[in-house]
């Protein structure tokens, strides 16, 4: 299986609202190659996967998929979200797709559960098991471990490597996780919709100049130059001159938030279930006003179910929950907002939040066209603009690079709301006032 991409361009919107997501991108994926795609949020990674999968139509450019046995290429896609059909059990997914090669990897208890009863991390593992069947020529995976912890991610990467090698499948994997490079044959970085660097794991990164002479300067160079840079040419090459300024580094404003002695919620002996399936048992904790409370644990431990229970979206539980907030708690995850044909301006998100989370250029774009990282930053902005004093955030940083994570952490710290955050992110746990491991 070989993939050849030439001049791939994607533009969202038109005229004054036009946004270039991919710009004259060229990439060849070799037979049975595992290629990792990295890059900052909004660089075009998710758009690339969506076009290759057929979900989006490119504005310009050509894509050639060559299968050497003459059969139409078989492509499997694992997205960040919406991998499974809510009405089906996990086992029924394998039956409908007639892909049983990897069903033994899933426990019998999990096979019997409906998609709505499992965690997002479990859904990602199941989606990968379904996708990597013996008849798949190309796997397209967009942040397939975003909802998983480090150990689980390592196992998933190794499974992808071993199964792709066994089945002679090519893999294009989008991720911010540097540990994914362990399985890669090649790594490329996208910036501004083009490939700016390429390297093989363990070797130095190489800058890429496209046929039009476009060059992306390394961040270490770019951070030291003023926006107005003069370029002059000589026999020895190009010379860049500009007023030197300090690098633009986002710093976390403070380590902890001050909380009060008043409890927003008291939970005693809480046991959550999905029918006969026990999710979590005998949880007792309290969350104080204005604190950041982090909930962490492996996929399937019950983080999302706990948040949904506290927000009255899940009713299969035993125990006592005492709410002391004036308004009902508000639960936020990506699935319940971003199918809307709305933008940030229509949702009346305060300009300060939009600016603090680097969303100004996206204010008039429909939410559903955002990249995974842009959606997560927008989710935080929308949540913090909510009138409720008690917010429940489900994995708000799983698809973010380091810089964007820092912006989110600062926004959370600057808020005076009480925050319950389900996360695998160690940096959120570092700023939390209290933690609960499930």
LOKE-150044 format. One line per field, with one value per residue: x, y, z of N, C-alpha, C in turn; residue in one letter. Coordinates in steps of 0.2 Angstrom, whole numbers. Example, Ala and Ser with C-alpha at 12.3 -4.5 7.8 and 13.67 -1.06 7.14 Angstrom:
<nodes>
nX <- (66	64)
nY <- (-28	-11)
nZ <- (39	35)
caX <- (62	68)
caY <- (-22	-5)
caZ <- (39	36)
cX <- (66	64)
cY <- (-16	0)
cZ <- (39	39)
residu <- (A	S)
</nodes>
This chain:
<nodes>
nX <- (4	3	4	2	3	0	2	-9	-22	-33	-46	-56	-72	-75	-69	-68	-68	-61	-51	-35	-32	-24	-10	-4	2	14	16	23	18	26	26	19	24	26	21	22	13	16	14	9	-7	-20	-12	-16	-17	-28	-37	-30	-31	-45	-47	-40	-48	-59	-69	-69	-68	-55	-49	-40	-27	-20	-23	-16	-19	-12	-13	-4	-9	-19	-32	-45	-40	-41	-47	-45	-51	-47	-54	-52	-64	-81	-80	-88	-104	-118	-129	-126	-119	-102	-98	-106	-102	-90	-96	-105	-96	-89	-76	-66	-53	-46	-54	-52	-44	-52	-61	-74	-84	-83	-87	-100	-106	-114	-110	-112	-109	-96	-80	-71	-58	-58	-66	-57	-47	-55	-59	-47	-44	-54	-51	-39	-38	-35	-38	-35	-27	-23	-21	-28	-25	-31	-25	-26	-23	-27	-36	-30	-19	-1	5	-5	-6	7	5	-4	2	12	4	-1	10	15	3	1	13	12	1	4	1	0	3	-4	-2	-8	-2	2	10	26	31	26	34	43	38	39	43	46	45	35	33	19	16	7	-1	8	22	35	46	56	60	69	66	77	86	92	81	76	75	62	60	48	43	40	49	46	50	50	55	65	58	66	74	65	58	67	67	60	43	45	56	70	76	90	101	115	131	133	122	105	102	96	89	84	76	81	71	65	61	45	37	26	21	16	5	3	5	-6	-23	-33	-44	-61	-68	-80	-91	-94	-99	-104	-100	-104	-101	-103	-108	-106	-115	-117	-130	-128	-115	-102	-95	-88	-84	-90	-86	-80	-79	-76	-79	-72	-77	-72	-60	-49	-52	-45	-48	-42	-36	-35	-42	-59	-60	-70	-71	-77	-90	-92	-92	-103	-113	-113	-118	-130	-133	-131	-139	-139	-134	-129	-129	-125	-127	-123	-127	-122	-122	-128	-132	-136	-123	-112	-108	-95	-90	-81	-90	-103	-105	-99	-105	-113	-120	-113	-104	-90	-93	-107	-110	-107	-95	-84	-73	-61	-58	-57	-46	-36	-35	-30	-39	-44	-43	-52	-65	-77	-78	-87	-90	-88	-79	-67	-50	-44	-37	-40	-54	-54	-48	-58	-69	-65	-65	-79	-85	-80	-86	-99	-113	-114	-107	-100	-91	-89	-76	-71	-57	-49	-37	-32	-28	-19	-5	11	12	-1	-8	-2	-9	-22	-21	-17	-29	-38	-33	-35	-48	-63	-71	-77	-69	-71	-61	-58	-45	-30	-18	-3	0	-11	-15	-4	-8	-19	-30	-34	-35	-42	-40	-46)
nY <- (-6	11	28	43	60	76	93	96	105	114	124	132	140	156	171	184	177	166	152	144	128	117	119	117	104	91	74	57	41	27	9	-1	7	16	31	45	59	75	91	108	113	116	115	108	94	85	89	84	70	68	72	61	51	52	60	73	85	90	106	108	99	82	65	49	33	18	1	-13	-26	-24	-23	-13	-1	-4	5	10	20	28	40	54	55	49	35	24	16	21	13	0	-15	-18	-30	-32	-23	-29	-40	-34	-28	-39	-42	-51	-54	-48	-49	-56	-48	-40	-40	-51	-45	-32	-33	-36	-24	-8	5	17	15	13	20	34	31	17	16	20	11	-1	4	4	-10	-15	-8	-13	-25	-40	-37	-24	-11	2	12	25	36	47	55	43	39	48	49	40	34	34	21	13	19	16	2	2	8	-2	-13	-8	-7	-21	-27	-20	-23	-37	-38	-32	-18	0	14	30	41	53	62	70	64	61	48	40	39	28	18	22	23	35	52	67	84	96	113	127	121	114	103	105	100	85	68	53	42	45	52	68	82	88	103	107	114	120	118	131	139	141	142	136	143	137	136	140	150	158	163	172	183	199	203	210	206	207	201	197	194	184	178	168	164	166	180	184	197	207	215	209	200	194	177	171	164	154	155	147	154	153	141	135	137	147	140	139	136	130	118	112	101	85	69	53	36	32	22	18	11	2	-5	-22	-21	-15	0	10	10	13	27	41	58	76	91	107	125	134	127	117	101	86	71	55	40	24	20	16	16	24	38	47	42	46	60	62	57	66	77	74	67	53	40	28	23	21	27	43	60	76	92	108	120	135	135	121	109	110	100	96	90	85	79	84	96	100	97	106	119	132	146	154	167	168	160	169	170	177	190	191	178	171	177	174	161	159	160	169	171	161	165	167	155	140	128	115	114	115	110	95	100	114	113	108	119	128	122	124	138	140	133	140	152	149	151	143	139	128	117	103	96	86	78	90	93	83	83	93	102	107	121	125	118	125	137	133	129	141	148	140	142	155	157	158	148	133	118	102	90	77	68	63	70	74	87	94	88	93	106	105	107	96	78	63	46	34)
nZ <- (0	-5	-2	-10	-10	-17	-18	-9	-3	8	11	23	23	15	6	17	28	25	29	29	30	25	15	-1	2	2	2	3	7	11	6	18	28	44	48	58	62	68	76	80	88	76	65	54	55	59	48	37	40	39	26	19	23	17	23	22	8	-3	-6	-17	-26	-27	-23	-22	-20	-20	-22	-22	-26	-35	-30	-24	-12	6	19	36	49	64	74	85	93	93	89	90	88	96	99	99	106	112	107	96	87	82	76	67	58	55	59	68	72	83	94	105	113	120	136	141	149	145	131	132	135	131	119	125	138	141	144	136	134	134	123	113	113	109	96	89	90	82	70	65	57	48	34	31	23	25	39	47	60	72	85	93	106	115	126	135	148	151	152	146	133	128	127	117	106	104	100	88	80	80	74	62	56	54	46	35	34	30	40	46	58	69	82	98	106	111	113	104	94	95	88	75	57	51	55	53	54	54	50	49	39	31	27	38	45	45	50	55	69	82	75	69	67	51	41	30	14	3	-15	-18	-12	1	18	35	49	63	79	90	83	78	89	94	86	80	75	63	51	42	26	18	4	-1	-8	0	5	13	24	39	48	62	76	91	103	119	120	117	130	138	154	169	180	194	207	214	218	229	240	248	265	263	257	241	236	244	245	248	251	237	224	207	193	178	173	177	178	188	190	199	216	233	235	243	246	247	239	239	239	225	223	213	208	205	196	193	184	177	160	160	173	179	178	169	171	184	184	176	184	195	188	186	174	174	181	187	201	219	235	243	238	241	236	236	229	221	208	196	194	179	165	154	139	124	115	117	112	100	88	84	74	77	82	91	93	92	103	113	121	132	127	133	137	125	119	129	127	115	103	95	81	77	80	72	65	62	75	73	63	69	74	84	95	95	98	111	118	115	121	135	136	133	144	155	153	157	168	179	195	198	189	178	170	157	152	147	141	133	119	117	113	121	123	121	132	143	141	144	157	164	162	169	182	183	185	196	198	205	201	194	187	176	171	162	163	170	173	176	187	195	198	205	219	227	225	217	216	205)
caX <- (0	7	0	5	-1	3	-2	-15	-24	-40	-48	-63	-75	-73	-68	-65	-68	-57	-45	-31	-30	-18	-7	1	6	16	19	22	19	29	23	20	27	22	23	19	12	15	13	5	-14	-22	-8	-19	-16	-34	-39	-26	-34	-52	-47	-38	-53	-65	-74	-69	-66	-50	-50	-35	-22	-21	-21	-16	-19	-9	-13	0	-12	-24	-38	-46	-37	-46	-44	-48	-50	-49	-54	-52	-71	-86	-78	-92	-111	-121	-135	-123	-114	-95	-97	-110	-97	-86	-101	-107	-90	-86	-69	-65	-46	-43	-59	-50	-41	-58	-64	-81	-88	-83	-90	-107	-108	-116	-105	-113	-108	-89	-76	-68	-52	-60	-68	-52	-44	-59	-59	-41	-44	-58	-48	-33	-40	-31	-39	-34	-21	-20	-24	-28	-27	-30	-24	-29	-22	-28	-39	-27	-13	5	6	-10	-3	13	3	-8	7	15	-1	-2	16	15	-2	3	19	9	-4	7	-3	3	-1	-2	-4	-7	-2	6	14	33	33	24	40	46	36	38	48	47	41	34	29	16	16	3	-3	13	27	41	52	55	66	68	67	84	90	91	76	78	70	59	58	44	45	39	54	43	54	48	61	64	55	72	76	59	56	72	66	54	39	47	62	73	80	95	104	122	133	134	115	101	104	90	91	79	77	80	67	65	57	38	36	20	23	10	5	3	4	-12	-29	-35	-51	-64	-69	-87	-91	-99	-103	-102	-101	-103	-102	-105	-106	-109	-115	-121	-134	-125	-108	-100	-90	-84	-87	-89	-82	-82	-75	-79	-75	-73	-79	-66	-54	-48	-52	-43	-50	-38	-36	-35	-48	-64	-60	-76	-70	-83	-97	-93	-94	-110	-117	-114	-121	-137	-134	-131	-144	-138	-129	-131	-125	-128	-124	-126	-125	-123	-121	-134	-134	-134	-116	-112	-104	-93	-85	-82	-96	-110	-105	-95	-109	-117	-118	-112	-97	-89	-96	-114	-111	-106	-90	-81	-67	-55	-57	-55	-39	-32	-35	-28	-45	-47	-44	-57	-71	-82	-78	-91	-86	-87	-73	-61	-46	-45	-34	-44	-60	-53	-47	-64	-73	-63	-68	-87	-86	-78	-91	-105	-115	-114	-101	-97	-90	-86	-73	-69	-51	-49	-31	-29	-26	-16	3	13	10	-8	-9	-1	-14	-28	-19	-18	-36	-42	-31	-37	-56	-64	-76	-75	-68	-69	-58	-56	-39	-24	-13	0	1	-17	-14	0	-11	-25	-30	-35	-36	-45	-38	-51)
caY <- (0	17	34	49	67	81	100	96	111	114	131	133	147	160	178	187	171	160	149	139	123	114	123	114	99	85	68	51	36	21	3	-4	12	19	38	49	66	80	98	112	113	120	115	104	87	82	90	79	63	69	71	55	46	54	64	80	86	95	112	107	94	75	60	43	27	12	-6	-17	-32	-22	-22	-6	-1	-4	10	10	26	29	47	56	54	46	29	18	17	21	8	-7	-17	-19	-37	-31	-20	-34	-44	-30	-27	-46	-42	-55	-56	-45	-49	-59	-43	-37	-44	-53	-40	-26	-35	-36	-17	-4	10	23	13	13	26	36	28	10	16	21	4	-5	6	2	-17	-16	-6	-16	-32	-43	-35	-17	-9	8	14	32	37	54	55	37	37	55	48	35	35	33	14	11	22	12	-5	3	9	-8	-17	-5	-9	-28	-29	-17	-27	-44	-38	-27	-12	6	18	37	42	59	62	75	60	59	41	36	39	22	13	25	23	42	57	73	90	101	119	131	117	111	100	110	96	77	65	47	42	45	57	76	85	92	108	106	119	117	120	138	142	142	139	138	144	133	140	143	155	163	166	177	189	203	201	213	203	209	195	199	188	185	172	163	162	171	183	187	202	209	217	203	201	188	172	171	158	154	153	146	160	151	134	133	142	147	138	141	130	128	112	113	94	80	62	47	29	32	16	19	5	2	-12	-27	-19	-11	5	12	7	16	33	46	64	82	96	114	130	138	123	112	94	81	64	52	33	20	20	12	16	27	45	50	41	50	67	62	56	72	82	71	63	46	39	21	23	20	32	50	66	82	98	115	126	138	132	114	109	110	95	98	86	87	76	87	103	102	95	112	124	138	148	157	174	167	158	175	169	184	191	190	171	170	180	170	154	159	158	175	170	156	167	166	149	135	124	108	114	116	104	93	105	120	111	108	126	132	119	127	145	140	131	145	157	146	154	139	140	121	115	97	95	79	77	96	94	77	84	99	102	109	128	126	116	130	142	131	129	148	150	137	145	162	157	158	143	126	114	95	88	71	69	59	74	76	94	96	86	97	112	103	107	89	73	57	41	29)
caZ <- (0	-5	-3	-14	-9	-21	-18	-5	0	11	14	26	22	9	6	23	33	23	33	25	34	22	9	-5	5	-2	6	1	13	8	7	25	32	49	48	63	60	73	74	85	87	71	59	48	56	58	41	33	41	37	18	16	25	13	26	19	1	-3	-11	-22	-25	-29	-18	-26	-16	-24	-19	-27	-29	-40	-27	-21	-5	11	24	42	52	71	76	92	96	89	85	90	87	103	100	98	111	109	103	90	83	79	72	61	54	53	61	74	73	89	99	111	117	124	141	140	152	141	125	133	137	125	118	129	145	142	144	130	133	132	116	108	112	105	89	86	89	76	64	63	55	43	27	31	19	27	45	48	67	74	92	96	113	119	132	139	152	148	151	141	127	126	125	111	101	102	96	81	77	79	70	55	53	53	41	30	33	31	46	46	65	71	89	101	111	108	114	98	89	96	83	68	52	49	58	49	57	50	53	45	34	26	31	40	47	44	53	57	76	84	71	70	63	45	39	23	10	-2	-21	-19	-8	8	24	42	54	69	84	93	79	77	95	95	81	80	69	56	50	35	23	12	0	-3	-11	5	7	15	30	43	53	66	83	96	109	123	118	120	133	142	161	173	184	201	208	217	219	236	241	255	269	262	253	235	235	248	242	253	249	230	220	201	189	171	174	181	178	193	188	204	222	239	234	248	246	247	235	242	234	222	222	207	211	199	196	188	184	170	156	163	181	181	179	166	174	190	182	173	190	199	184	185	168	175	187	190	207	225	239	245	235	243	232	240	224	219	201	195	190	172	163	148	135	117	111	118	110	94	82	83	68	80	83	98	94	93	110	117	125	133	122	137	137	118	118	133	125	108	99	92	74	76	83	68	62	65	80	70	59	73	75	91	100	95	101	118	120	115	127	141	135	134	151	160	152	159	174	185	199	198	182	177	164	155	148	143	138	130	112	116	114	128	124	122	138	147	141	147	164	166	162	174	188	184	186	203	199	207	195	195	181	174	167	163	162	176	174	179	194	199	200	208	226	229	219	219	211	204)
cX <- (4	2	4	1	3	-1	-8	-17	-32	-41	-55	-65	-73	-72	-65	-64	-64	-51	-42	-29	-24	-16	-2	5	8	19	18	23	20	25	24	24	23	25	19	19	11	15	8	-3	-16	-17	-10	-19	-23	-38	-36	-30	-41	-52	-45	-44	-59	-71	-75	-66	-61	-52	-46	-31	-25	-19	-22	-15	-17	-9	-10	-3	-18	-31	-39	-44	-42	-43	-48	-46	-52	-48	-53	-58	-75	-84	-83	-99	-114	-125	-132	-119	-107	-95	-101	-106	-93	-90	-103	-101	-86	-78	-67	-58	-44	-49	-57	-46	-46	-61	-72	-86	-89	-87	-98	-110	-110	-110	-105	-111	-100	-86	-73	-62	-53	-62	-63	-48	-48	-59	-53	-41	-49	-55	-43	-34	-35	-32	-38	-27	-18	-24	-23	-30	-26	-30	-28	-28	-23	-31	-36	-21	-7	6	1	-8	2	10	-1	-3	10	11	-1	4	16	10	-1	8	16	5	-2	3	1	-1	1	-6	-3	-7	3	11	20	34	30	29	44	44	36	44	51	42	41	31	26	16	12	1	2	18	33	47	50	61	64	69	74	88	88	85	79	73	68	58	54	46	44	44	52	48	51	54	60	62	61	74	71	57	61	72	60	50	42	55	64	77	84	98	111	124	133	127	111	103	97	92	84	80	76	76	67	60	50	36	31	22	16	10	6	2	-3	-17	-31	-42	-54	-65	-76	-87	-96	-103	-100	-104	-99	-105	-105	-103	-110	-109	-118	-124	-131	-117	-106	-94	-85	-88	-85	-85	-85	-77	-79	-75	-77	-74	-72	-60	-54	-47	-51	-45	-46	-38	-36	-42	-53	-64	-67	-76	-76	-90	-98	-95	-101	-115	-118	-117	-128	-139	-134	-135	-143	-133	-133	-126	-128	-123	-127	-123	-127	-122	-128	-137	-132	-127	-117	-107	-102	-88	-86	-88	-102	-110	-103	-99	-113	-115	-117	-105	-96	-92	-104	-115	-109	-101	-86	-74	-61	-53	-54	-48	-34	-30	-33	-33	-47	-48	-50	-64	-77	-83	-83	-87	-84	-81	-66	-57	-47	-43	-38	-51	-59	-52	-54	-69	-71	-66	-76	-88	-85	-83	-98	-107	-114	-107	-97	-97	-86	-83	-70	-63	-50	-42	-28	-26	-22	-8	4	11	3	-11	-8	-6	-20	-27	-20	-25	-40	-40	-34	-45	-57	-70	-73	-75	-67	-67	-56	-50	-34	-17	-10	0	-5	-17	-9	-3	-17	-24	-30	-36	-39	-43	-44	-48)
cY <- (6	23	40	55	72	88	100	102	111	121	130	140	150	167	180	182	165	158	144	134	118	118	120	109	93	80	62	46	30	15	0	1	15	26	42	56	70	87	102	112	118	120	111	96	83	83	85	72	63	68	64	50	47	58	71	80	91	100	111	102	87	70	53	37	21	6	-10	-24	-30	-21	-15	-6	-1	0	10	17	26	37	48	54	51	40	24	20	16	15	1	-8	-17	-25	-36	-27	-24	-39	-41	-29	-33	-45	-45	-56	-54	-45	-51	-54	-40	-42	-45	-48	-34	-27	-34	-29	-13	2	16	21	12	20	28	33	20	10	17	14	-1	-3	4	-6	-19	-14	-10	-24	-34	-40	-27	-15	-2	10	21	34	44	54	49	35	43	54	42	37	33	25	11	13	17	5	-4	4	2	-13	-14	-7	-16	-30	-26	-21	-34	-44	-34	-21	-6	10	25	39	49	59	68	71	58	52	37	35	32	17	16	23	30	46	64	78	94	107	124	128	114	108	104	106	89	74	58	46	41	49	64	77	89	96	106	113	117	120	128	142	144	139	141	138	140	138	144	150	161	166	172	183	193	201	204	211	205	203	198	193	189	179	166	161	168	173	186	192	205	211	211	205	194	183	172	164	159	152	152	151	159	144	131	139	141	145	140	135	127	123	114	106	89	73	57	41	28	26	18	12	7	-5	-16	-25	-14	-7	7	10	11	22	38	52	70	87	103	119	133	133	119	105	89	74	60	44	30	21	14	12	20	35	49	49	45	57	67	61	62	77	79	69	56	44	32	21	22	25	39	55	72	88	104	121	128	136	125	114	108	105	97	93	88	85	80	94	104	99	101	116	131	140	152	163	173	164	163	173	175	184	190	182	169	172	175	163	153	157	164	174	165	158	166	160	144	130	117	108	114	109	101	97	111	119	111	115	129	129	122	134	145	138	136	151	155	149	150	140	134	118	108	96	88	79	84	97	88	78	90	98	106	117	129	123	121	136	140	131	136	150	146	140	152	162	156	152	137	121	106	92	81	71	63	63	76	83	97	94	90	103	111	104	100	84	67	52	36	22)
cZ <- (0	-6	-5	-14	-13	-21	-14	-2	2	14	16	25	16	11	13	28	31	28	30	30	32	16	5	-2	1	3	3	7	9	10	14	30	38	50	54	61	67	71	79	83	81	65	53	49	55	51	37	34	38	29	16	18	20	16	24	12	1	-8	-17	-21	-27	-23	-22	-20	-20	-20	-24	-29	-33	-37	-24	-14	0	17	30	46	60	73	83	96	91	85	85	89	94	104	101	105	108	105	96	85	79	74	66	56	52	54	68	76	80	94	105	116	122	129	139	143	148	134	126	134	130	125	123	136	146	141	137	129	131	125	111	107	108	98	86	85	83	70	61	62	49	36	27	28	22	34	46	55	69	82	95	103	118	125	137	143	148	147	146	134	124	123	118	105	99	98	89	77	75	74	63	52	50	47	35	28	34	37	45	53	67	79	91	105	108	109	108	93	89	90	76	64	51	53	54	54	53	54	47	38	29	31	32	42	45	47	54	65	78	81	72	65	57	42	31	20	4	-9	-22	-15	-1	13	30	46	60	75	88	90	79	83	97	91	82	75	62	55	42	33	18	10	-2	-6	-6	8	9	22	33	48	56	73	87	102	113	120	121	123	138	149	165	179	191	201	210	218	226	236	248	259	267	256	247	235	241	245	247	250	242	226	213	197	182	171	179	182	183	190	193	211	228	239	239	248	246	242	238	237	232	221	215	210	205	201	191	189	177	167	159	170	183	181	175	169	181	189	180	179	194	195	183	178	168	181	190	195	214	229	240	241	237	240	236	235	222	213	200	192	183	169	156	145	128	113	112	116	102	87	80	77	71	80	89	99	95	100	115	123	126	129	126	137	130	117	123	131	117	103	95	84	72	78	79	64	65	69	77	65	62	73	82	96	101	99	109	121	120	120	133	141	136	141	156	159	155	166	180	189	200	191	182	170	162	150	144	140	134	123	111	117	120	128	125	129	143	147	145	155	167	167	167	181	189	186	193	204	202	201	197	188	181	169	168	163	169	178	177	186	198	201	204	216	230	223	222	213	211	202)
residu <- (X	X	X	X	X	X	X	X	X	X	X	X	X	X	X	X	X	X	X	X	X	X	X	X	X	X	X	X	X	X	X	X	X	X	X	X	X	X	X	X	X	X	X	X	X	X	X	X	X	X	X	X	X	X	X	X	X	X	X	X	X	X	X	X	X	X	X	X	X	X	X	X	X	X	X	X	X	X	X	X	X	X	X	X	X	X	X	X	X	X	X	X	X	X	X	X	X	X	X	X	X	X	X	X	X	X	X	X	X	X	X	X	X	X	X	X	X	X	X	X	X	X	X	X	X	X	X	X	X	X	X	X	X	X	X	X	X	X	X	X	X	X	X	X	X	X	X	X	X	X	X	X	X	X	X	X	X	X	X	X	X	X	X	X	X	X	X	X	X	X	X	X	X	X	X	X	X	X	X	X	X	X	X	X	X	X	X	X	X	X	X	X	X	X	X	X	X	X	X	X	X	X	X	X	X	X	X	X	X	X	X	X	X	X	X	X	X	X	X	X	X	X	X	X	X	X	X	X	X	X	X	X	X	X	X	X	X	X	X	X	X	X	X	X	X	X	X	X	X	X	X	X	X	X	X	X	X	X	X	X	X	X	X	X	X	X	X	X	X	X	X	X	X	X	X	X	X	X	X	X	X	X	X	X	X	X	X	X	X	X	X	X	X	X	X	X	X	X	X	X	X	X	X	X	X	X	X	X	X	X	X	X	X	X	X	X	X	X	X	X	X	X	X	X	X	X	X	X	X	X	X	X	X	X	X	X	X	X	X	X	X	X	X	X	X	X	X	X	X	X	X	X	X	X	X	X	X	X	X	X	X	X	X	X	X	X	X	X	X	X	X	X	X	X	X	X	X	X	X	X	X	X	X	X	X	X	X	X	X	X	X	X	X	X	X	X	X	X	X	X	X	X	X	X	X	X	X	X	X	X	X	X	X	X	X	X	X	X	X	X	X	X	X	X	X	X	X	X	X	X	X	X	X	X	X	X	X	X)
</nodes>
